[in-house]
Amino acid sequence: MLLKPDVALRLVEGLRKAYPDAKYYLDFKTPMDLMVAAIISAQTRDETVNRTTPALFAKYRTARDYAKARPDKLAEEIRSVSFAGNKAKNIIAACKIVDGQYGGRVPRSMDQLAELPGIGRKTANTILINAYGIVEGIPVDTWVIKLSYRLGLSANKDPDKIEADLKKIVPRRGWHNLAYVLKAHGKALCKDVPICSKCPVSKICPKNGVGERI
């Protein structure tokens, strides 16, 4: 059941109040750290990424450092994450572009970021929001896809269409951490087997068949 826009916004605001400390989940200090962490985070648990990156960040400080790395060596250094070989190649390729075309600085443009190897719109949004405070959209990851559909915020499965649906519901001032609020709810209660009895928005959730009547 797809919620009416006003009800959907009430649901989102209810979740925002329930998870006031929701924030980005990967550790980083610089835009370069964030770009690398975001690339290696695909299909990998956050905890695994955060255990892997400290040694990496201590060794590789700049885009040029990564650009000069040997793919097999870098893959070995991130071997605990999934698809380490492909991710190592993407990191090196992306950093060669950042070093050669952008003076070693991670771009601040959606178009420029999305053209880098290993970075799509979701990761570009993540970098812009968390590294630069630039909010152009909403990162749509696995949790956002799952919960947007389950909670009646979107009837789509395509990330770009889901982002467009969410942007129609949520005012721009709430875009920056919506993905992290949904993820917090998913990890806490709205799992594969939801714990609806403890859900802060159970009276609105369409899973209970009441969404459009609230």
N, C-alpha and C positions, 0 to 999 in steps of 0.2 A: 504494500500500500504506500503510495506516494503522499507525503504530507502536504497540506496547503502551506504556502510560503510563510504566513504568519505563525502557524503552529510549528513549522520547521525551525524558525528563528527562536521560538520559545524553548524548543528542545535543545538547540545549540547553546543558548544562554544558560539553561539549566546545567548542562555539562560543564560549561565554563566556570560556573560557581562551585561545582563539585570538585573541580581540579584546578584550583587557582594557581598552583605552582607548576603547571605543565610547561615544559620547555624542550628545546632541542636536546637530543639524547646522546650525541657524540661529543667527545672531548676534543678541544682544539684551542689554539691561541692565536693563530694567524689565518688570513684568508687562504694561504697555501695549504696549511694544515687541514683546513676544512675541506678544501677541494679534494685533497688526497683521501681523507677519511670518508668523504661522501662517495667517491668512486669505489672504494673497497667495501663499502657497507652493503652493496646490493646482494640480496639473498644471504645475508650473514647476520648473525645475532649482534645486537649493539654491544653486549658485554665482550664478545670476541674482538670486535673492532677496537674497543677501548683498551683491551689488553695488548693489542698488536701495535697500536700507533705510538706509544711513548718512545720506544726505542727507535722507531722510524723517524719521528720528528726530531729526535736528538741528533741523528746522523745526517738527515737531509733537511737543510734549512731553506733552500731557495729552489726556484724552478730549474735553474741551471744544474743544481746538484742532482735532481731527479732526472733531468734530461741526459746527463752523462752516465747514468747508472746502466749496468748490464741487465737486460731483461731477466736472465736466469737467476742472477744474484738478487734482484729485487723480489722476484717471485718466491725465492727461498725465504726472504725476510718477512714475507706476508703469507707464508704457507698455511697458517692456521685459518685463513679466510677461504671461502669458496671461490673457485675459478681464479686462483692466484695468478696463474700464468697470463690469462687474458687481461686481468686487472693491472698487472705490472706493465704490460705493453701499452695499455691505455694511459696509465699515469705518465709514462715516459713520453709518449706521443703528445699528450696534452701539454706537458711541461715544456716540450720543445717549442710548441706554438706560443705558449705564454712567454717563454724566454725570448724567442725570436721576433714575435710580432707585438708584444705588449710590455716590453721592457722588464719582464720578470714579475709583473703585477697581474694578479688574477683579475680578469675583466669585470667591469661593473655593469655590463649590458647583457640582457637576456639573450639577444641574438648571438653575441660573441661567445657567451658561455655555452649555449646549446650546440654550437658547432664544434666544441672540443670533444675529442674521443672519450667515451665513457660517461659523458654528461648529456642528459636529456633535459626536458623542461622541468621535471620534478627536482632534479639536482641543482639546476640553475636557480630555481626559485629558492631552494634551501640556502644556497651560497649568498644570494642577494639579501635575503632576510637576515641571516645570522652573522654574516661577515660585514655587511655594509648598512644594514637597517633599511634597505630598499625593498619596498613591498609592492610587487607588480602582480602577484598572483598567490595561489595556494599550492604548496607541494602536495602531490597526490601519490602516496605510497600504498603499500598493500593494506595497511590498517584503514586508511581513508577510503579506499575502494570498498573494502568489506563492510565497514560501518555506515558509509553513505547509503549503500543499497539496503542494508538491514534496517536502518533507522528511518528509512523513507525520505532521505534527503535528495536522492537521485535514483532514477530508474535505469541509469546507464552503467556500463561496465568499462567503457573507454575512459582512461584517465583525463584526457583533455575535455571530454564532455562532462565528466564529473566535476572538474574544476570550474567549468562554465556554470554548471548548476549551482554549486556552492557559492560562487561569487554573486549570483542573483539573490541568494537567501541572506547571506551574511554581509553586513556593512564593511567597507574596506578596512576600517579601524580594527576589525576582528580577524582579518586574514592571516596576520603574522604568526599566530600560534594555534590556529584551528586544527591543523594536522596533528599537533602534539597533544591537544585536548582529546581528540578522537583516539589517538594511540593510547593515551593514559587510561581512557575508559575501556578500550578493548583489552588491554593487559590486565586491568583490575577486575572487570565484571563481564564485559560483553565478549566473552571468549567463544570458542566453537560451541560450547554448551553454556549459554549465558546464565548468569546468576541474577535473574530478574527480580528476585525478592529483595535484593539490596540496591537495585538500580535507582538512581536519583531522578530518572525521567521515565520510570515505568508507566506512569499514568498517561504519558503522551506517546510513548513508543508504539508504532503501528503493529509491532509483534503481538501486542495484546488486543489488537483490533479496535483501539479507541482513538487512534491518532487524528482522524478527520473530524471527530465529534467534539474534540476538546476546544 
